[in-house]
């Protein structure tokens, strides 16, 4: 399950206003090398059959199943100064969160 802060939800909703044809927020994680990961957020028209899907405060969040296992314990946050951040383990747990269990 992904945790998303209230600030990140607000920013994603603001971005979606300009992209009404792409209502799905896709979050992915990929290996850069043995010790670094690359996280991404994209907007898409539809979810895919192998996605884990969450509805969080009116947003449809899709994570492919391969990425979903690796997103456990990750909090997506947003600040004007740093943009979107992916915080792992306890780093983001003191931030205001909205989380809903994954729908399968």
N, CA, C and O of each residue as an XYZ file, in Angstrom:
416
protein
N       0.832     -1.177      0.000
C       0.000      0.000      0.000
C       0.879      1.244      0.000
O       1.855      1.330      0.745
N       0.525      2.194     -0.836
C       1.226      3.467     -0.910
C       0.560      4.445      0.048
O      -0.662      4.448      0.193
N       1.359      5.262      0.690
C       0.842      6.372      1.488
C       1.115      7.660      0.707
O       2.193      7.837      0.139
N       0.136      8.542      0.689
C       0.274      9.796     -0.046
C      -0.134     10.930      0.878
O      -1.209     10.898      1.476
N       0.724     11.929      0.991
C       0.412     13.046      1.873
C      -0.677     13.919      1.257
O      -0.920     13.889      0.051
N      -1.316     14.690      2.116
C      -2.364     15.612      1.679
C      -1.797     16.616      0.676
O      -2.477     16.979     -0.284
N      -0.570     17.063      0.886
C       0.066     18.015     -0.044
C       0.262     17.393     -1.423
O       0.044     18.057     -2.437
N       0.670     16.128     -1.473
C       0.863     15.447     -2.760
C      -0.476     15.238     -3.463
O      -0.563     15.401     -4.680
N      -1.506     14.885     -2.724
C      -2.836     14.719     -3.313
C      -3.310     16.030     -3.919
O      -3.823     16.049     -5.038
N      -3.142     17.121     -3.192
C      -3.572     18.428     -3.699
C      -2.843     18.792     -4.988
O      -3.458     19.300     -5.926
N      -1.539     18.537     -5.042
C      -0.763     18.861     -6.244
C      -1.175     17.976     -7.415
O      -1.305     18.467     -8.537
N      -1.382     16.693     -7.180
C      -1.801     15.795     -8.254
C      -3.168     16.206     -8.805
O      -3.389     16.160    -10.015
N      -4.077     16.605     -7.926
C      -5.388     17.068     -8.388
C      -5.254     18.343     -9.215
O      -5.950     18.514    -10.216
N      -4.359     19.236     -8.797
C      -4.140     20.475     -9.550
C      -3.566     20.184    -10.938
O      -3.944     20.841    -11.908
N      -2.673     19.224    -11.043
C      -2.095     18.838    -12.332
C      -3.163     18.202    -13.214
O      -3.221     18.475    -14.413
N      -4.002     17.362    -12.632
C      -5.038     16.680    -13.401
C      -6.031     17.637    -14.045
O      -6.602     17.308    -15.085
N      -6.250     18.785    -13.474
C      -7.176     19.763    -14.043
C      -6.789     20.086    -15.488
O      -7.660     20.290    -16.334
N      -5.497     20.130    -15.767
C      -5.009     20.436    -17.112
C      -4.917     19.208    -18.017
O      -4.555     19.328    -19.187
N      -5.241     18.027    -17.483
C      -5.136     16.775    -18.251
C      -6.375     15.911    -18.020
O      -6.256     14.794    -17.517
N      -7.556     16.405    -18.377
C      -8.784     15.648    -18.074
C      -8.891     14.316    -18.803
O      -9.639     13.443    -18.362
N      -8.173     14.131    -19.894
C      -8.227     12.865    -20.634
C      -7.360     11.782    -19.987
O      -7.409     10.622    -20.398
N      -6.575     12.153    -18.985
C      -5.673     11.215    -18.306
C      -5.942     11.214    -16.807
O      -5.173     11.801    -16.046
N      -7.020     10.565    -16.368
C      -7.413     10.633    -14.958
C      -6.683      9.669    -14.017
O      -6.865      9.748    -12.802
N      -5.870      8.770    -14.552
C      -5.185      7.777    -13.719
C      -3.769      8.257    -13.406
O      -3.012      8.611    -14.309
N      -3.421      8.266    -12.120
C      -2.075      8.613    -11.682
C      -1.303      7.308    -11.546
O      -1.620      6.479    -10.693
N      -0.291      7.128    -12.388
C       0.528      5.915    -12.337
C       1.825      6.218    -11.595
O       2.523      7.184    -11.900
N       2.131      5.371    -10.613
C       3.373      5.485     -9.857
C       4.186      4.229    -10.120
O       3.687      3.114     -9.972
N       5.445      4.417    -10.512
C       6.314      3.290    -10.858
C       7.660      3.422    -10.168
O       8.095      4.516     -9.809
N       8.305      2.283     -9.992
C       9.667      2.259     -9.471
C      10.479      1.300    -10.333
O      10.014      0.215    -10.681
N      11.685      1.709    -10.667
C      12.596      0.902    -11.487
C      14.001      0.987    -10.900
O      14.351      1.958    -10.229
N      14.799     -0.046    -11.163
C      16.197     -0.044    -10.736
C      17.020      0.817    -11.677
O      16.914      0.687    -12.897
N      17.842      1.699    -11.113
C      18.848      2.407    -11.906
C      20.124      1.590    -11.965
O      20.755      1.470    -13.015
N      20.493      1.034    -10.828
C      21.642      0.131    -10.716
C      21.446     -0.678     -9.436
O      20.334     -0.726     -8.912
N      22.500     -1.316     -8.919
C      22.359     -2.173     -7.744
C      21.950     -1.438     -6.480
O      21.415     -2.057     -5.560
N      22.185     -0.139     -6.409
C      21.914      0.575     -5.167
C      20.980      1.769     -5.308
O      20.713      2.451     -4.319
N      20.476      2.042     -6.513
C      19.610      3.212     -6.692
C      18.323      2.849     -7.422
O      18.304      2.007     -8.319
N      17.241      3.519     -7.003
C      15.937      3.333     -7.618
C      15.498      4.625     -8.289
O      15.924      5.715     -7.907
N      14.645      4.488     -9.287
C      14.046      5.628     -9.956
C      12.534      5.520     -9.799
O      11.934      4.525    -10.206
N      11.918      6.543     -9.209
C      10.476      6.599     -9.038
C       9.909      7.549    -10.078
O      10.548      8.541    -10.432
N       8.709      7.250    -10.572
C       8.090      8.168    -11.527
C       6.587      8.255    -11.276
O       5.960      7.335    -10.752
N       6.037      9.404    -11.675
C       4.602      9.647    -11.624
C       4.197     10.100    -13.019
O       4.762     11.056    -13.552
N       3.229      9.423    -13.609
C       2.700      9.825    -14.911
C       1.177      9.806    -14.846
O       0.586      9.158    -13.982
N       0.558     10.522    -15.768
C      -0.894     10.487    -15.908
C      -1.233      9.655    -17.134
O      -0.587      9.778    -18.175
N      -2.248      8.807    -17.006
C      -2.637      7.924    -18.097
C      -4.150      7.887    -18.217
O      -4.867      8.279    -17.297
N      -4.629      7.413    -19.355
C      -6.064      7.353    -19.618
C      -6.746      6.212    -18.859
O      -7.885      6.358    -18.415
N      -6.056      5.076    -18.710
C      -6.688      3.883    -18.134
C      -5.728      3.124    -17.235
O      -4.509      3.250    -17.348
N      -6.307      2.329    -16.339
C      -5.502      1.380    -15.584
C      -5.252      0.171    -16.474
O      -5.905      0.006    -17.504
N      -4.310     -0.668    -16.077
C      -3.969     -1.885    -16.809
C      -4.421     -3.102    -15.992
O      -4.563     -3.009    -14.773
N      -4.645     -4.227    -16.651
C      -5.135     -5.420    -15.940
C      -4.223     -5.880    -14.790
O      -4.719     -6.444    -13.815
N      -2.913     -5.655    -14.882
C      -2.005     -6.114    -13.830
C      -1.703     -5.037    -12.793
O      -0.747     -5.172    -12.030
N      -2.497     -3.977    -12.751
C      -2.280     -2.898    -11.790
C      -2.917     -3.195    -10.440
O      -3.965     -3.837    -10.361
N      -2.275     -2.721     -9.383
C      -2.922     -2.569     -8.089
C      -3.485     -1.153     -8.114
O      -2.768     -0.201     -8.421
N      -4.758     -1.017     -7.794
C      -5.427      0.283     -7.914
C      -5.948      0.721     -6.554
O      -6.550     -0.066     -5.824
N      -5.712      1.980     -6.226
C      -6.229      2.578     -5.004
C      -7.032      3.812     -5.384
O      -6.668      4.538     -6.309
N      -8.118      4.043     -4.673
C      -8.854      5.294     -4.780
C      -8.517      6.076     -3.512
O      -8.838      5.646     -2.404
N      -7.873      7.216     -3.684
C      -7.489      8.031     -2.537
C      -7.999      9.446     -2.760
O      -7.515     10.156     -3.642
N      -8.968      9.849     -1.966
C      -9.511     11.205     -1.993
C      -9.843     11.665     -3.416
O      -9.501     12.781     -3.808
N     -10.501     10.814     -4.171
C     -10.910     11.166     -5.524
C      -9.881     10.905     -6.609
O     -10.177     11.095     -7.789
N      -8.686     10.476     -6.245
C      -7.654     10.135     -7.228
C      -7.632      8.628     -7.451
O      -7.799      7.848     -6.513
N      -7.427      8.230     -8.691
C      -7.195      6.820     -9.002
C      -5.692      6.635     -9.138
O      -5.070      7.179    -10.050
N      -5.116      5.867     -8.227
C      -3.680      5.614     -8.204
C      -3.441      4.192     -8.699
O      -3.967      3.239     -8.124
N      -2.654      4.043     -9.757
C      -2.331      2.726    -10.319
C      -0.844      2.456    -10.162
O       0.002      3.311    -10.424
N      -0.556      1.239     -9.727
C       0.828      0.791     -9.569
C       0.902     -0.607    -10.164
O       0.146     -1.491     -9.761
N       1.811     -0.817    -11.126
C       1.925     -2.164    -11.676
C       2.375     -3.101    -10.566
O       3.078     -2.686     -9.644
N       1.978     -4.346    -10.651
C       2.221     -5.293     -9.547
C       3.693     -5.463     -9.217
O       4.048     -5.686     -8.059
N       4.550     -5.360    -10.216
C       5.990     -5.476     -9.952
C       6.466     -4.314     -9.079
O       7.277     -4.506     -8.174
N       5.966     -3.122     -9.348
C       6.342     -1.953     -8.552
C       5.646     -1.944     -7.198
O       6.204     -1.446     -6.220
N       4.431     -2.492     -7.128
C       3.635     -2.421     -5.901
C       4.367     -3.030     -4.710
O       4.342     -2.466     -3.616
N       5.013     -4.168     -4.909
C       5.742     -4.799     -3.807
C       6.856     -3.910     -3.292
O       7.157     -3.907     -2.099
N       7.464     -3.161     -4.187
C       8.589     -2.309     -3.814
C       8.133     -0.972     -3.230
O       8.937     -0.249     -2.642
N       6.852     -0.638     -3.387
C       6.324      0.620     -2.874
C       5.841      0.503     -1.433
O       5.451      1.499     -0.825
N       5.866     -0.715     -0.883
C       5.449     -0.910      0.501
C       6.343     -0.080      1.418
O       7.568     -0.178      1.348
N       5.738      0.730      2.270
C       6.497      1.577      3.179
C       6.946      2.891      2.578
O       7.666      3.645      3.233
N       6.544      3.192      1.350
C       6.929      4.444      0.696
C       5.802      5.453      0.839
O       4.629      5.124      0.661
N       6.173      6.680      1.162
C       5.235      7.795      1.241
C       5.555      8.779      0.134
O       6.703      9.196     -0.018
N       4.542      9.154     -0.643
C       4.704     10.173     -1.672
C       4.333     11.513     -1.044
O       3.235     11.676     -0.511
N       5.251     12.463     -1.111
C       5.036     13.792     -0.544
C       5.293     14.834     -1.619
O       5.890     14.535     -2.653
N       4.842     16.054     -1.371
C       5.095     17.159     -2.296
C       5.331     18.427     -1.499
O       4.602     18.728     -0.554
N       6.367     19.173     -1.893
C       6.574     20.525     -1.387
C       6.932     21.406     -2.578
O       7.494     20.926     -3.562
N       6.613     22.671     -2.490
C       6.941     23.599     -3.577
C       8.448     23.646     -3.826
O       8.884     23.748     -4.972
N       9.233     23.573     -2.770
C      10.687     23.699     -2.930
C      11.338     22.426     -3.484
O      12.304     22.514     -4.242
N      10.825     21.245     -3.118
C      11.457     19.983     -3.524
C      10.677     19.206     -4.574
O      11.203     18.236     -5.120
N       9.450     19.592     -4.874
C       8.616     18.830     -5.794
C       8.149     17.545     -5.133
O       8.027     17.481     -3.910
N       7.886     16.520     -5.939
C       7.470     15.230     -5.390
C       8.671     14.506     -4.819
O       9.750     14.493     -5.411
N       8.466     13.901     -3.649
C       9.511     13.130     -2.988
C       8.934     11.773     -2.622
O       7.753     11.657     -2.293
N       9.769     10.753     -2.680
C       9.390      9.403     -2.291
C      10.185      9.064     -1.043
O      11.392      8.829     -1.104
N       9.496      9.040      0.086
C      10.147      8.820      1.374
C       9.940      7.366      1.784
O       8.842      6.826      1.649
N      10.992      6.741      2.282
C      10.918      5.330      2.633
C      10.920      5.134      4.135
O      11.552      5.887      4.876
N      10.202      4.112      4.572
C      10.093      3.723      5.980
C       9.568      4.872      6.815
O       8.527      5.442      6.488
N      10.271      5.229      7.896
C       9.767      6.212      8.836
C       9.929      7.659      8.417
O       9.434      8.551      9.105
N      10.615      7.921      7.299
C      10.879      9.298      6.901
C       9.612     10.118      6.724
O       9.604     11.301      7.065
N       8.549      9.537      6.208
C       7.361     10.306      5.904
C       6.210     10.058      6.849
O       5.143     10.649      6.676
N       6.383      9.218      7.829
C       5.257      8.811      8.655
C       4.731      9.900      9.586
O       3.628      9.754     10.114
N       5.465     10.972      9.808
C       4.949     12.047     10.653
C       4.179     13.078      9.829
O       3.606     14.012     10.390
N       4.161     12.919      8.496
C       3.451     13.847      7.626
C       1.969     13.496      7.586
O       1.606     12.338      7.795
N       1.093     14.492      7.316
C      -0.331     14.191      7.205
C      -0.581     13.279      6.003
O      -0.205     13.615      4.880
N      -1.205     12.143      6.232
C      -1.391     11.128      5.198
C      -2.870     10.827      4.965
O      -3.697     10.974      5.865
N      -3.183     10.407      3.756
C      -4.450      9.765      3.444
C      -4.091      8.453      2.772
O      -3.478      8.453      1.704
N      -4.462      7.339      3.377
C      -4.167      6.046      2.774
C      -5.423      5.187      2.793
O      -6.237      5.268      3.712
N      -5.561      4.380      1.782
C      -6.671      3.447      1.679
C      -6.085      2.137      1.202
O      -5.241      2.153      0.306
N      -6.489      0.995      1.758
C      -5.902     -0.270      1.319
C      -6.061     -0.493     -0.186
O      -6.997      0.006     -0.811
N      -5.136     -1.243     -0.738
C      -5.150     -1.544     -2.169
C      -6.387     -2.348     -2.528
O      -6.761     -3.276     -1.811
N      -7.017     -1.994     -3.632
C      -8.148     -2.757     -4.165
C      -7.608     -3.754     -5.164
O      -6.801     -3.380     -6.015
N      -8.013     -4.985     -5.097
C      -7.546     -6.001     -6.050
C      -8.684     -6.550     -6.856
O      -8.477     -7.415     -7.707
